[in-house]
Amino acid sequence: MAIRRTEFGSGLRVVTERMPAVRSVALGLWVLAGSRDEPPPISGSSHFLEHLLFKGTKTRSARDIAEAFDAVGGEVNAFTAKEYTAYYARVLDRDLPMALEHLSDMLQNSVIRRADFDGERQVILEEINVHEDTPDDLVHDLFTETLWPGHPLGRPILGTPESIRAATRDQVRRFFRKHYVPGNVVVVAAGNVDHDDLVARLTTLMDTGPVRSEGPSGWNLRGAGTPPEPSGRARVKRRKTEQAHICIGTSGVSRHDPDRFAFGIVNNALGGGMSSRLFQEVREQRGLAYSVYSYHSMYADAGLFCAYAGTTPVRAQEVVDLVRREIADLAERGLTRAEFDRAKGHVKGALVLSQEDPGGRMSRLGKSEIGHGEILTLSQTLRRVEAVTLEDAHRVAERVLSQPMSLTVLGPFRRGEVA
């Protein structure tokens, strides 16, 4: 089998997909810790920690880590999400042992020196400033806060300037010790990789325990709690921008919901491509926006659906009305057969194309294992998409898009000018 999976007694899991035709490997260490796991006073700790783990371990400096990957033409990076953090590298197959050794060292032995902590605090504050100066990114954080006020999923991943300035080294170290444990970690590799060799190397590098053959699993899976209710609120944030940035949306479906494949098709038909309703109506027919699309993000207990458009401020209300009309029409009438077939084909084709390189496959495996505790092969996923019917799409469109819609607008407006 191309995909293989091993569990260790400590709860650490290893998943690989062999691609013998390539000469590279994409390696990822996925940790079940994200921004929703942070109490409000330490908001941004997951992202702060992501930065700090590159600053050095007991035996390696930050420069040592950077030089090791640069010397072989490799890439190393990380990202933080709402429910997990991933550290990843892309290297030639012969350099996989080096990448594995460095990433495992970072996850277990980072020292988080006080000087590094204080220096990286300023870097993150500058990153927040960049985010604040990028309105087409910022509006999505504002929208999530508007949709789910007070809920952990509604908080920004970066934290706030106030929470980052107030963060202490001891707080972040406690978060590190609590969440960065073997039962929360998945090691994933895709490319020209030998599964047995990777497993053997890990036993010398990480706290694995013996390979698990029977007995209860030692790893953790995020439980599904009570999903947040969509607020239906509207928020207008005044900002001197050339465009009005608009988000309209509501709660979607969770990643465990059986209707997630059907709603993926609905979302694609509404705003997922050049033939989608929003693109055709807002951009092609009326020329009101350069960028217009919709997306759907899935979490353990909730989903987020959002339609975005950027337009000239004087046309903002017109765009808001158009987007609302298309959403309401889709909720009431559903998709036509032609729209449904086209969107289903798009979803399947995009899924296959995304798996043409080791990085795409590593990402899919990592998200599946950290989020579901199981792996669907590409063929299994395609079959689930193919099994969706037009009636399924209509049912989930009505279910999701009939909920209260929240609106967030960022631009040169005063309260009440856009509604």
C-alpha positions as CSV (number, residue, x, y, z in Angstrom):
1,M,0.0,0.0,0.0
2,A,1.2,3.5,-0.8
3,I,-0.2,4.9,2.5
4,R,1.0,3.3,5.7
5,R,0.3,4.2,9.3
6,T,2.0,3.3,12.6
7,E,1.0,4.0,16.2
8,F,3.4,4.1,19.1
9,G,2.7,3.4,22.7
10,S,3.2,7.0,23.7
11,G,0.4,8.1,21.3
12,L,2.7,9.4,18.6
13,R,1.4,8.5,15.1
14,V,3.3,8.2,11.8
15,V,1.6,8.3,8.4
16,T,3.5,8.0,5.1
17,E,2.6,7.9,1.4
18,R,5.2,6.6,-0.9
19,M,5.7,8.3,-4.3
20,P,8.6,6.5,-5.9
21,A,8.6,8.6,-9.0
22,V,9.8,11.7,-7.2
23,R,13.2,12.6,-5.7
24,S,11.9,14.6,-2.8
25,V,10.0,14.2,0.5
26,A,7.5,16.6,2.2
27,L,7.7,16.1,6.0
28,G,5.3,17.5,8.5
29,L,5.0,17.3,12.3
30,W,1.4,18.2,13.2
31,V,0.4,19.2,16.7
32,L,-3.1,19.2,18.1
33,A,-2.9,22.7,19.5
34,G,-4.2,25.9,17.9
35,S,-5.7,29.2,18.7
36,R,-9.0,27.8,20.0
37,D,-7.1,26.0,22.8
38,E,-5.9,29.3,24.3
39,P,-7.6,31.1,27.2
40,P,-8.4,34.7,26.3
41,P,-5.6,36.2,28.4
42,I,-3.0,34.2,26.4
43,S,-4.6,34.6,23.0
44,G,-1.9,34.2,20.3
45,S,0.2,31.7,22.3
46,S,0.1,29.0,19.7
47,H,1.4,31.3,17.0
48,F,3.9,32.8,19.4
49,L,5.2,29.3,20.2
50,E,5.4,28.5,16.5
51,H,7.9,31.3,16.1
52,L,9.9,30.4,19.2
53,L,10.5,26.8,18.2
54,F,12.7,28.1,15.4
55,K,14.9,30.0,17.8
56,G,17.0,27.1,19.0
57,T,17.2,24.0,21.0
58,K,19.6,22.7,23.7
59,T,22.1,21.7,21.0
60,R,21.3,23.9,18.0
61,S,21.0,27.6,17.5
62,A,18.5,29.3,15.2
63,R,21.3,29.9,12.7
64,D,22.2,26.2,12.8
65,I,18.7,25.2,11.9
66,A,18.5,27.7,9.1
67,E,21.9,26.8,7.7
68,A,21.2,23.0,7.7
69,F,18.2,23.4,5.4
70,D,19.8,26.1,3.2
71,A,22.8,23.9,2.7
72,V,20.7,21.2,0.9
73,G,18.4,23.6,-0.9
74,G,15.5,22.6,1.3
75,E,12.6,24.5,2.7
76,V,11.4,24.6,6.3
77,N,8.5,26.6,7.8
78,A,5.4,26.3,10.0
79,F,1.9,27.7,10.3
80,T,-0.7,28.0,13.0
81,A,-4.4,27.3,12.5
82,K,-7.5,27.4,14.8
83,E,-7.1,23.7,15.8
84,Y,-3.6,22.7,15.0
85,T,0.0,23.8,14.3
86,A,2.2,22.3,11.6
87,Y,6.0,22.3,11.2
88,Y,7.0,21.2,7.8
89,A,10.0,20.8,5.5
90,R,10.6,19.9,1.8
91,V,13.9,18.2,1.0
92,L,15.6,15.8,-1.3
93,D,14.9,12.2,-0.3
94,R,18.5,11.7,0.8
95,D,18.2,14.6,3.2
96,L,15.1,13.3,5.0
97,P,17.1,12.1,8.1
98,M,18.5,15.6,8.6
99,A,15.0,17.2,8.3
100,L,13.5,14.7,10.7
101,E,16.2,15.1,13.2
102,H,15.9,18.9,13.2
103,L,12.1,19.1,13.4
104,S,11.9,16.5,16.1
105,D,14.6,18.3,18.1
106,M,12.6,21.6,17.8
107,L,9.4,20.0,19.0
108,Q,11.0,18.4,22.0
109,N,14.0,20.4,23.1
110,S,13.4,24.1,22.3
111,V,14.7,26.2,25.2
112,I,12.6,29.3,24.7
113,R,15.3,31.7,26.0
114,R,14.1,34.9,27.6
115,A,16.1,37.0,25.1
116,D,14.5,35.2,22.2
117,F,11.1,35.5,23.7
118,D,11.3,39.3,24.1
119,G,12.8,39.7,20.6
120,E,10.2,37.5,18.9
121,R,7.4,39.4,20.7
122,Q,8.3,42.5,18.6
123,V,8.4,40.4,15.5
124,I,4.9,39.2,16.1
125,L,3.7,42.7,16.9
126,E,5.1,43.8,13.5
127,E,3.3,40.8,11.9
128,I,0.0,42.0,13.4
129,N,0.7,45.5,12.0
130,V,1.2,44.0,8.6
131,H,-2.1,42.1,9.0
132,E,-3.8,45.3,10.1
133,D,-2.5,47.0,6.9
134,T,-3.8,44.3,4.7
135,P,-7.6,45.0,4.6
136,D,-8.5,42.1,2.4
137,D,-7.0,39.7,5.0
138,L,-8.1,41.6,8.1
139,V,-11.8,41.7,7.1
140,H,-11.9,37.9,7.5
141,D,-10.8,38.0,11.1
142,L,-13.3,40.8,11.7
143,F,-16.0,38.7,10.1
144,T,-15.2,35.6,12.3
145,E,-15.3,37.8,15.4
146,T,-18.7,39.2,14.3
147,L,-20.2,35.8,13.5
148,W,-19.0,34.0,16.7
149,P,-18.5,36.8,19.3
150,G,-16.9,35.5,22.5
151,H,-16.2,32.0,21.1
152,P,-12.7,30.6,20.9
153,L,-13.1,30.0,17.1
154,G,-14.0,33.7,16.7
155,R,-10.6,34.9,18.1
156,P,-7.7,35.8,15.7
157,I,-4.9,33.3,15.4
158,L,-2.2,36.0,15.8
159,G,-3.7,37.3,19.1
160,T,-4.1,41.0,19.7
161,P,-1.4,43.6,20.4
162,E,-2.6,43.7,24.0
163,S,-2.4,39.9,24.5
164,I,1.0,39.7,22.9
165,R,2.5,42.5,24.9
166,A,1.1,41.0,28.1
167,A,2.3,37.4,27.3
168,T,5.0,36.0,29.6
169,R,7.6,33.4,28.9
170,D,6.2,31.2,31.7
171,Q,2.7,31.2,30.2
172,V,3.9,30.2,26.8
173,R,6.2,27.5,28.2
174,R,3.3,26.1,30.2
175,F,1.2,26.0,27.0
176,F,4.1,24.2,25.3
177,R,4.5,21.6,28.0
178,K,0.7,20.9,28.2
179,H,0.0,20.5,24.4
180,Y,3.3,19.4,22.8
181,V,3.1,15.8,24.0
182,P,3.4,12.6,21.9
183,G,-0.4,11.9,22.0
184,N,-1.0,15.2,20.3
185,V,1.6,14.8,17.5
186,V,1.4,13.2,14.1
187,V,4.5,12.8,11.9
188,V,3.6,12.7,8.2
189,A,5.8,12.2,5.1
190,A,4.9,12.0,1.4
191,G,7.3,11.4,-1.4
192,N,10.2,9.0,-1.9
193,V,10.1,7.8,1.7
194,D,10.5,4.3,3.3
195,H,7.9,3.9,6.1
196,D,9.9,1.4,8.1
197,D,13.0,3.4,8.0
198,L,11.2,6.5,9.1
199,V,9.6,4.6,12.0
200,A,13.0,3.2,13.0
201,R,14.6,6.6,13.0
202,L,11.8,8.1,15.1
203,T,12.4,5.6,17.9
204,T,15.8,7.2,18.4
205,L,14.7,10.8,18.1
206,M,11.3,11.1,19.9
207,D,9.5,9.7,22.9
208,T,7.7,6.9,21.1
209,G,7.5,3.9,23.3
210,P,7.0,0.6,21.5
211,V,5.0,0.2,18.3
212,R,1.4,-0.3,19.4
213,S,-0.2,-3.6,18.3
214,E,-3.2,-3.8,20.6
215,G,-4.8,-2.2,23.6
216,P,-6.3,1.3,23.9
217,S,-5.0,4.1,21.7
218,G,-2.7,6.6,23.4
219,W,-3.4,9.5,21.0
220,N,-5.8,12.3,21.3
221,L,-8.6,13.5,19.0
222,R,-10.4,16.8,19.5
223,G,-13.9,16.2,20.8
224,A,-16.9,17.9,19.2
225,G,-18.5,20.3,21.6
226,T,-21.6,22.4,21.2
227,P,-21.2,24.5,18.0
228,P,-21.4,28.3,18.2
229,E,-24.6,29.8,17.0
230,P,-24.4,32.4,14.1
231,S,-24.9,35.8,15.6
232,G,-26.6,37.4,12.5
233,R,-24.9,40.7,13.5
234,A,-23.6,43.4,11.2
235,R,-20.3,45.3,11.7
236,V,-18.9,48.2,9.8
237,K,-15.3,49.1,10.6
238,R,-14.2,52.5,9.3
239,R,-10.8,52.5,7.5
240,K,-9.4,54.8,4.9
241,T,-9.1,52.3,2.1
242,E,-9.6,52.5,-1.7
243,Q,-12.0,49.6,-1.7
244,A,-14.8,48.4,0.5
245,H,-14.0,44.8,1.7
246,I,-17.2,42.8,2.3
247,C,-17.8,39.5,4.1
248,I,-21.3,37.9,4.3
249,G,-21.8,34.5,5.8
250,T,-22.9,32.1,8.5
251,S,-22.1,28.9,10.2
252,G,-21.3,26.0,7.9
253,V,-20.9,22.3,8.6
254,S,-18.2,20.6,10.7
255,R,-15.6,18.3,9.4
256,H,-17.5,15.3,10.8
257,D,-20.8,16.2,9.2
258,P,-21.9,13.7,6.5
259,D,-23.1,16.6,4.4
260,R,-19.7,18.2,4.2
261,F,-19.1,16.8,0.7
262,A,-22.5,18.1,-0.5
263,F,-21.8,21.5,0.9
264,G,-18.4,21.6,-0.8
265,I,-20.2,21.3,-4.1
266,V,-22.7,24.0,-3.1
267,N,-20.0,26.4,-2.1
268,N,-18.1,25.8,-5.3
269,A,-21.1,26.5,-7.4
270,L,-21.8,29.8,-5.5
271,G,-18.3,31.2,-5.4
272,G,-15.6,28.7,-6.2
273,G,-14.6,29.4,-9.7
274,M,-14.9,31.6,-12.8
275,S,-18.2,30.0,-13.7
276,S,-19.7,30.4,-10.2
277,R,-22.7,32.5,-9.6
278,L,-20.9,35.2,-7.6
279,F,-18.1,35.6,-10.2
280,Q,-20.5,35.7,-13.1
281,E,-23.0,38.0,-11.5
282,V,-20.8,40.4,-9.6
283,R,-17.7,40.6,-11.8
284,E,-18.5,39.4,-15.3
285,Q,-22.0,40.8,-15.7
286,R,-21.7,44.0,-13.7
287,G,-18.0,44.7,-13.3
288,L,-18.4,45.5,-9.7
289,A,-15.4,43.6,-8.3
290,Y,-12.1,42.2,-9.3
291,S,-12.0,39.7,-6.4
292,V,-15.2,37.9,-5.4
293,Y,-15.4,34.3,-4.1
294,S,-16.8,32.2,-1.3
295,Y,-15.2,29.6,1.0
296,H,-16.0,27.1,3.6
297,S,-13.8,26.2,6.6
298,M,-14.5,23.1,8.8
299,Y,-13.7,22.5,12.4
300,A,-14.4,19.7,14.9
301,D,-17.8,21.1,15.9
302,A,-18.6,23.9,13.5
303,G,-18.0,25.2,10.0
304,L,-17.7,28.7,8.6
305,F,-19.2,29.8,5.3
306,C,-18.2,33.2,3.9
307,A,-18.7,35.1,0.7
308,Y,-16.1,37.9,0.1
309,A,-16.1,40.8,-2.4
310,G,-13.9,43.9,-2.8
311,T,-15.5,46.9,-4.5
312,T,-15.6,50.6,-4.9
313,P,-17.1,52.1,-1.8
314,V,-20.0,53.8,-3.6
315,R,-21.1,50.4,-5.0
316,A,-20.7,48.6,-1.7
317,Q,-24.4,48.5,-0.9
318,E,-25.2,47.2,-4.4
319,V,-22.7,44.4,-4.0
320,V,-24.0,43.5,-0.5
321,D,-27.5,43.3,-2.0
322,L,-26.4,41.1,-4.9
323,V,-24.5,38.7,-2.7
324,R,-27.4,38.4,-0.3
325,R,-29.8,37.8,-3.2
326,E,-27.6,35.0,-4.7
327,I,-27.3,33.3,-1.3
328,A,-31.0,33.5,-0.6
329,D,-31.9,32.2,-4.1
330,L,-29.5,29.2,-3.6
331,A,-31.1,28.5,-0.2
332,E,-34.6,28.6,-1.7
333,R,-34.2,27.1,-5.1
334,G,-31.0,25.1,-5.0
335,L,-28.7,24.4,-7.9
336,T,-29.6,23.7,-11.5
337,R,-28.5,20.3,-12.9
338,A,-25.9,22.0,-15.0
339,E,-24.5,24.0,-12.1
340,F,-24.4,20.9,-9.9
341,D,-22.6,18.8,-12.5
342,R,-20.1,21.5,-13.3
343,A,-19.4,22.1,-9.6
344,K,-19.0,18.4,-8.8
345,G,-16.5,18.0,-11.7
346,H,-14.6,21.1,-10.5
347,V,-14.4,19.7,-6.9
348,K,-13.1,16.3,-8.1
349,G,-10.6,17.7,-10.6
350,A,-9.2,20.2,-8.1
351,L,-8.8,17.5,-5.5
352,V,-6.8,15.3,-7.9
353,L,-4.6,18.2,-9.1
354,S,-3.9,19.2,-5.5
355,Q,-2.3,15.8,-5.0
356,E,0.2,16.0,-7.8
357,D,3.1,17.0,-5.5
358,P,4.4,15.6,-2.2
359,G,3.5,18.8,-0.3
360,G,-0.2,18.5,-1.3
361,R,-0.3,14.9,-0.2
362,M,1.5,15.5,3.0
363,S,-1.0,18.3,3.9
364,R,-4.0,16.1,3.1
365,L,-2.7,13.3,5.2
366,G,-1.8,15.5,8.1
367,K,-5.2,17.2,8.2
368,S,-7.0,13.9,8.0
369,E,-5.1,12.2,10.7
370,I,-5.0,15.2,13.2
371,G,-8.7,16.0,12.5
372,H,-10.3,12.6,12.0
373,G,-7.8,10.0,13.3
374,E,-8.2,8.1,10.0
375,I,-7.1,8.5,6.4
376,L,-9.4,8.5,3.4
377,T,-7.5,7.6,0.3
378,L,-8.0,9.9,-2.7
379,S,-10.2,7.2,-4.4
380,Q,-12.4,7.0,-1.3
381,T,-12.8,10.8,-1.2
382,L,-13.6,10.9,-4.8
383,R,-16.3,8.3,-4.4
384,R,-17.9,10.3,-1.6
385,V,-18.0,13.3,-3.7
386,E,-19.4,11.3,-6.6
387,A,-22.1,9.9,-4.4
388,V,-23.6,13.4,-3.7
389,T,-26.9,13.9,-5.4
390,L,-28.6,17.1,-6.5
391,E,-31.2,16.5,-3.8
392,D,-28.3,16.3,-1.2
393,A,-27.0,19.6,-2.4
394,H,-30.4,21.3,-2.2
395,R,-31.0,20.0,1.3
396,V,-27.7,21.2,2.7
397,A,-27.9,24.6,0.9
398,E,-31.3,25.2,2.5
399,R,-30.0,24.0,5.9
400,V,-26.9,26.2,5.9
401,L,-27.9,29.3,3.9
402,S,-31.2,29.8,5.6
403,Q,-29.5,30.6,8.9
404,P,-29.0,34.2,10.1
405,M,-26.3,35.9,8.0
406,S,-23.6,38.1,9.5
407,L,-22.1,41.0,7.6
408,T,-18.7,42.7,8.0
409,V,-17.6,45.7,6.0
410,L,-14.2,47.3,6.2
411,G,-13.8,50.6,4.4
412,P,-14.4,54.4,4.5
413,F,-17.9,54.2,6.0
414,R,-19.7,55.3,9.1
415,R,-22.0,53.0,11.1
416,G,-25.2,52.4,9.3
417,E,-24.0,53.4,5.8
418,V,-23.9,49.8,4.6
419,A,-26.4,47.3,5.9
